[in-house]
Amino acid sequence: MLLNLLNQKIELPKKSRIVTQPYVDFLARQFELSHSGFHGIEHWFRVLINGRLIAHETGADLDVIEHFALIHDVMRNSEDEDIQHGNRAAEFVGVFANDWIHLSNDQLEQLKEAVRYHSMGRLTRDVTIQSCWDADRLDLGRVGIRPNSTYLGTKIARDPEFLEAAYQRSKQRFVDYSFRR
């Protein structure tokens, strides 16, 4: 068993054309809330991880998913109720298309729809948009909610093992903020 593990080729993620330090820095500066909150940068990166894993199984458009992961909550102005944040984020996408967001017209429309409706609990037949929504919903453990497979539209997101792994990941922090006391 151990020998098999040692002989396996480890597949590293491909370098992203989307997720770059300048882009992340730009988006982080747009975010008005604390990055240590429920909707901050740690959440963005867990959604990114979920989205990449889902796209690997579904064939969804990874460029759209990566933009979605970083943008979907960037226009929030409250950690609690903020029913317009999706609309503001979709408008933000339109403003920065061609500056930071280089997508075809079809991809841009997918991104806007995914961002605009991501917190509405919808399902769609568009595998890329659904993959975005599932990637976000799989991170609900960060707020003490176990994702409900009724609201997950991709087969992989509904898989009990995948769902449990995402739930456990959602409760993890990348940064220990306890030093701030």
N, C-alpha and C positions, 0 to 999 in steps of 0.2 A: 504494500500500500504506500509506504513512505517513498519507496523507489519510484513508483508511478507518479507521485506528486512532484518529485524532484526532476523527473524527465519531461513533465508537461511544459509546453511553451506558454509563458505568461503573455497574454495579449494586453498591451498597454493601450489606453485610450488614444485615439488619433488627435493630433493637435487641432484645436478648434480655430476656425476662421472667425468665429463670432466672439467667443469669450477671451478678451484680451485685457491686460491690466488697465490700459487707458480707458477702455469702454466701461469696465467695472467701476473705476474711479469716477468717471463722469456720472454714471447712474447713482453711485453712492452719494455724490454731492447733491443730486436732485431730491433725494429722500429726506423728508422733513422730520421723520420720527427717529427714535433711537435704534441703532443697528443691533442692539442687544435685546430688542423687543421681539414680539411674535412674528412680525412681518419684515424683519430686517435681513441683512445680507446672509446670515446663516440659513434662513428659510429659503432665500433665493438659490443658494447652492445645493440644498437638499432637493429642491424642485428640479434643479439641473441634473443631479444624479438620477433621480427618479425618471425624468424625461429621457435621458440617454439610455437607461436600461429598457424603458418601454419602447423607444424607437428602434432599438436593436431587435426587438421581437416583432414589432408591427410594420416596420419599414416607413414609419412616419418621417416627415421632413425635419431633419435634425437642425437645420438652420433656423427654422421657425420655432422649434421647441427651445433652442438655446436662447433666442431673443425673448421668448415668452417667460422663461424661468427668471430672467434678470429684470424684466420690465413690469410684469403683471401687478406688482404691489408698489411700484416705485412712486406712484402719485397718491398714496394713502395720506390722509391727514389725521387719522385716528386709528389707534389699535383696536378700538371697539367697532361700533357701527359706522360704516362709511360706504353707503350703497352706491355712491357715484364714483368711487375710485377706479372702477373698471372703465367707465366712460372717459375719465380724465386720462387714464393710461393709454387708451386707444387714440385719443387726440394727440397725446405726446408722441406716439408712434408716427402719426401723420406729419407732425412738425419736424421730426428728426429723420424721416425717410430721406435717403440719399446723403445725409451727413454721417450718421452713425449706423444706420440700418440700410444695408444694401441687399434688397430682395427684389424678385420679380413682382409685378403687379398682383399676380395670383397669390404669391407667398405673403405679400404685404396685407392683402385682404384677409387671409387666413389668420395672420398674427393679430390684426385689429379685432376680428371676431373672437378669437380665443381670449384676448385680454379683456375685451368689453364684457363678456358674459361668464368669465371664469368663476365667479362666486354665486352664480344663479342656480346651481344644481342641475343644469341641463345635461342632456346627452345628445350626441350628434353622430351621423354616419361618416363624417369627415375624420379619417383616422388621425390626421395631424392635429386637428383641433381637440379631438377627444384625448389624444395622448398628452397634450398640454394640460387639459383639465384634470386628467387622472394623476399626472405628476404632482400637481398642486394638492389635490384631495388626499393623496397618500401621505402628506405631511401634516395631517390634522392632529396627530399625536402630540405635537408641540403645544397644543392648547387643551390637551386632555380629552380629545375626542378620537375614538377608534373609527377609522374610515368604514363606511357602510358600502358594501359591494353593490348595492342597488344603484348607487350614484357613480359607479365606475363602469366605463363603457368598453374598455379593451380587455381581451381575454387574459392577458398577462397580469393586469392590475387586479383582476378578480381572483387570480390563483391564490389559494390560501397561504402557501409558503412565501410567495412574493409579497403578498399583502402584509403578512406578519413581519417579514424582514424590513419592509418600508416603515411599518408602525414603530418597530424598535429603533430604526435610524432616526425617525422623527422626534424621538425623545432625547436624542443625543445633542450635545453642544460641541461646536468646533473650538470654542474659546471658553476658558474658565474665567468668569468675571468676578469671582469671589475676592480677588486681590483689591477690589475697589472699596472695600469697607471703610 
